[in-house]
Amino acid sequence: MIMRSSLLELPQAFIYAGKHFAYPTYVWRSYTMAQFSTIGAKWAAGETVTWSFADQAEDGINFSSNITDGAQQAAIEAAFNEWSSVTGIKFQEEAPGQTSDIYLGYADNNSASGLLGITSLAWDANGIINDGSVVIRLEDPNEMPLASVNGALLYERPSGNSDTDTTLNQLALHEIGHALGFGVSSDPNSIENVFLTSANRGLNQTDIDGARFLYPATATAANAVAAAASSTPAKVVPQLTSFTVSNQSGTSIVAGDTPTVGLSYVKSQFIDGGALTGEAVTANGNNVYIQTGAGSDAIKVQGGQNFIDAGAGSNLVDAGTGVSQISMNTGGVNVWDAIQNLGVGDLVALFMPNTLSATPSWGGVMGMGGLAGETLAIKTDTGISAITFSGAPSSAGYQVGVVNLGGEPVVLVDRVA
């Protein structure tokens, strides 16, 4: 059984409730940049980063149990030390319950689906990770037991067979990498690959190259020289993808803008600034960021890796053939969104501002014609919203979760199969 760990990042320019967030979720596939990748955020140069085993809820995320076992704590402490050795960052452990930059705890992360870890963090407009914003949730051994195998703590399947190929130290290494600002690596031997197996139990050259790239100021002099020789990419001026935009003024081809959202995979962006209340936007290339404003919009992307912020209103999104992250603001009111071509690894975040709770439930196949599909109804204290996954005959292959951010619920829908 191959286990996964994951991080959902929103770009640093995306502001919700006055904050810059990176949201926890179930799975996010590959951000590729010379095999390692970054999320557009890092710790400030020279900062001592504090961490602790949490003994309470942090940032609205509840831990299911505390990490008190000495062997388990040692496996996690070793993971911090290993990252410190290649980044030059000084990690300082605080007593449980003390104010820290990074909080770790156990949680039920739905390991039956193969998920073992979730990391959330926030950063400011300059790409500096906010002190006290990082929350790491590791799979609770009460849900998936740990067994001592050849000196390592290995997660077991529910059947009792110790064959997940994922150790506690390995999981902690992966999640701490996210907390340092790394996305998912395309290198199967990198600790930041989405699949945690016996092939990537520790840091490899890809991870070291990433550390040199992201934290050159705190690397050793030798590492800094090596980084200049092997990791600094040649400067390339990319050709920006254009967008076809239709609105009340007609249809036109709009040149893409140079990305400002802080996501390494985005090569071109379209942001309407909220001036338009309804439009159709089609990306004419891959690896784009699209943000529309209020009103009901239609958005289509192609391949590659894309981020779509559809805003408020009842929206239609075509996720294309690549990997897409989709953000929608339902507002907890009576809106009905639809998504076409949501593929495995794609993820949808439905924001519910001005609400206190959200209860999602599958309602069966709804919609008309080619837009019909399994529909998720979301009941809040202010109304009911719905989202249809066009072409989906059932909810099989979809996972739904709710997280609380800033006191308001966010519904996460992940296509896992």
N, C-alpha and C positions, 0 to 999 in steps of 0.2 A: 504494500500500500504506500503510494507516494504521497507525502504530506506537503502542504503548502503553507505559505505565510504571506501576508499582504499588507499593502498600504494604499490608501486612496489619497491622492494629492489634488488639491485645488490650487490654481496658480496664485502667486502672491498678489496679483492685482485684483483678484476676486474678493470683494468685501461683503461679508454677511454679518449683520448685527454689529457693525463697527469693528470687526476683527478680521484678520487674515487667518484662514483656517486650513489645515490639512485634515481631512476627515478619515476616521477608521472605517473599514469595510471588510468585505469577505474575500475578494480576490481582485487583483489587477495584474494584467499580464506584463508585457515587456516594453520598457522604455530603453531604446538602444542608442548609445553614444560611445563608440569605440569599445563596445561590450559592457563597460560600466555606464551608469547614468546618474544624473542628479535631479533633484526636484526643484532647484532654484532657491535653495535656502541652506544656510550653514550657521555654525556657532561663530560668535565674534572672535576675532584674532586675540590670542592671549587669555581668553576667558577660562577660568576653572569651572568645569561643568559638574554640578553636584547631582547625586542620584540617591534613591533610597527604596527599600522595600516598603511599599505603601501599606498602611493598615486602615485605610478608609477610602471612600469614594473620592475620585479626583476628576475635575473637569466634567462632572455629570456622568462619569462612567463608573459603574459599580464593579468592584472586584468580588469574585465568589469566595476566595479564601486568601489568607496571607501566606507569604513564603517564609517559613520559619525553620524548615529542615536544614541542618548544617551542610550536608552534602549538596543539596540543591542550591543553597546560597553560594557555595564555593564554585559551582559550575557557572553561575551567572557572573560572579566577581571575576572569574578567569576570562570571560568574554569581554568585559570592560578593559581588562589589562591588555588583551590582545589587540584591541582597536587602538588603545593608547600607544602601543609600541610602534604602530605604523602611521598614525596621524600626528603624534606629538601632543595631543590634547591631554590635559591633566584631568582625570576623573576623581572626584572626591565622594566617598560614600558617607551618607548621613544616617543617623539613627532612624529606624522605622517611625513614620508619622511626622518627621521633621520636614519643614519646607525645603523642597529640592527642585532642581531643573527637570529631572526625569524621575517618574514614578513607575515602579514595576509591581505587578500583582498577578495572581492567577484569575482566570475567568473561563467560563464555558463558551468556547469560540466555535461551537458547532463542528467538532472534530469529526463527526460522522461523514461530513462532506469532504474531509481531507484538510480542513483549515486548522492550524495550530496557533497562529499568532496574529495580533492586530496592533498597529502602532498609530497613534494620532499625534499631531504637533501643529503648532501655529508659528507664523513668522511675520515680521513687519514689512513695510513697503521697500526697505532696503535689502530684503532677503536675509535678515538676521533672525535666527530662531529665538522665540520669546522664552525668557526664563520661566520655569515652572509650567510650561505648556505641554511637555511631552508625557504621554501616557502609553505604557507598553503592557499589553495583556497577553500573557502566556497561557497556553492550555493547562487547565487545572488537572493535576494528577488524580483528583477525585472523579473526574470525568473520563480521562484516558490515563491509566496508571503508568508510572515510571518504573522500569526494572533496571537493575545494575547488571550490565553485560560488558564483559571485558574492560571493566574500570570506568565505563561511561553510563550515564543515566539515559536509557532509551525508552521512548514512548512505545507502549504496547497497544496492539489492537484490542478491542473489547473482548475478543475471544481468548486473550491471554498470550497470543503469539507475539514475541518481541521482534516484529519484522516491519516496523514502519520506516526504518532506516533514518530516523530523525532523533537526535539527542537533544537534551535540554540545553547544553552548552551551544550546540549548533543553532538552535532556535533563538537563543538569546543573542548570539553573534549577528544573526540575520536582522532581528528587530532593532538592535542597537545601531546597525548600519543605516536603517531608515531614520533613526533618531539623529544621526549625524548629517543627514541630508542626501542619502543615496536612494535612488529608485531601484527598479528591478533590472538585473543584468541578463544579457542574452547568452552569457557564458555558462554552460551547464556545470562547470567546476567552480564557479564563483559562489561565495556565501550568499550573495544577493540574488541568485537565481530564484525564481518563484517556486521551484521544486527542491525540497531539502532531502538529499539522498546520501548514500555513503560516498558519493563522488565529490561532495562539497562540504565536508565536515569542518573545515577551517578556512582561513583567508588564503587566497591564491594571488598570483601576479596581477590578475585583473583588479582585484580588490585593493592591492597595494598601489597600482597605477591610479585608481580612483582616489585613494587617500592623498596621493601626491598632487593630483589635479585640484582637489577641493580644498586641501589644507597645506599649501606650499609653505606658508609662513612658519608653520610649526613643525615641518618635516626637518630631518637632519640635513646638514649641508650636502652630504652625498646624495640624499634622496632628492634634494632640490635640483642638483645638477642632472640627475637621471631623469627627473621629470621634464626638464627642458629638452633633453635629448629624445625621450621616448613617448611622452604623454601630451605635449603641447600640440594641438592640431594646427595644420596649416590654415591660414586665414583664407576663407573662401567666401566670396560675395554671392549668396544664393539668388536665384531668380524667384521672385515672390509669386505665389499662386494667386490668380485672379478669382473673382466671385461673380456669378450672375445673380443680379438682384432685381426682383419684381415687386413693385408696390403701387400705390395710387398714382404715382407719377409715370409709370410705365416700366419697361425692362431695360436694363443696361448692364454692361460689363464693368465691374469696379475693381481697380487695382488693389491687391492685398497690401496690408501695412507690415512693416518690420515688427516682428513679435516683441511684445513688452510684458508678456504674462509670466515669464520666468520658468517655462517648461521647456526642457532641452529638446524635446522631439517636435515642437511646433516650429514650422518654417514660414508660416504666413498667417495673418489674422484679419478678421473682419469684425469690427465693433461699431454698431450703429449709434451708440451713445444715448439710446433711449428716445431719440427724436421721432422714430416711426412707431406707429401703433399696430402695424400688421404688415408682414412682408414675406416673400419667399426668397431664400438665400441658398444657392448651390455652389459648393466649392468646386473649382475646376482643376483641382490637383489634390495631392495627399498631404498629411501632417499639418492640419490647420486648427485654428481656434476661431470659433464663431460665437458671437454674443449678440443676441437680439434683445429688444426692449419689451415694453408692455404690449398687450394685444395678442392675437392669435397668429402665430407664424408657422411657416413651413421651412424646414432646414434639411439640407441633404449634403452629406459628405461622401467621399470616394473611398480610397484605401488608406494604408498607412496607419498612423496613430493620431487621433483627433480628440479635441475637447469641445463640447457644445454646451453653451449656456443659453437655454431657450427662454429664460425669464418667466414672466407671468403669462396668464392667458391659457387658452386651450391650443396646444401646439401639436404639429405633426413633424416627426423627426425620422429621417431615413439614415440609419447608422452606417450604411455602406458595407464594404467588404473587409475593412480593416478592423482595428480595435478602437473603440470609442468610449469615452466617459461623457455622460450626459447629465446636466444639471437642469432642474426645472423648479420653479417657484409656484406651487399650487395655492399658497396663501391660505390653505385650509378652507377654501370656499368651493363652490360648485363649478369646477372645471373638469374637462375631459381631454386628456392627452392621448396621443397614439404614437407608437414607435414601430417602424418597419426595419427588418433585417438586423435585429439585435442578435449579435453572435456570441459565441462562447468567449468569455473574458471581458465582454462589454459590461458596463455598470451604469445604473441610473440612480441619481440622488434627488429625492423629492423633498423640497424644503417646505416647512409649515410655519411661517412666521405668524405671530399673534395668536398662536394656539398653545394649549397646555398639554394635549395628548393626541396620539394618533394610533388608530387600530386598523391595520391592513387585513383584508381577507379576499380570497379569490372568489370571483362571482360567476365564472363560466365564460363561454365564448359569447362575445357581444360585438356590435358594430355592423357596418354595412359593406357589402361587396368585398373588395380587396383589402379593406382596412379591418375586417373582422378578425378577432382573435381572443385568446384568454385575457380576461380583464381583472385588474386588481382594484378593488374599492377601498378607499381610505376614509374612515370615519373619524372626525375630530370633534372637539367641543364647539366648533363654529360652523360645521357643515360636512358635506361629503364630496370627495374628489374621486376621479377614476383615471386609470391609465390602461389602455389596451395595447397588447403586444401582438401586432398584426401578423397573422399567419400561424400563430402558436395555437395548437389544438387543445393544449392543457397547460397546467402550471408545472409539469415535469421539467426539470432542468433549470428552474428558477429558484433562487433563494431570496427571502425577504427578511429584513431586519429593521429595527428602529433604534436610533441613538438619540441622545439628548445633548444638544449643543446650545450653550447660552440660555438654557431654560426652555428651549423650544425643540420639538421633535423633528427629526429628519428620517424619512423612510428610504431605505437602501434596497435596490433590487439588482441582483447579480445573476447573470446568465452563466451557469457553471457546466452545463451539458446540453 
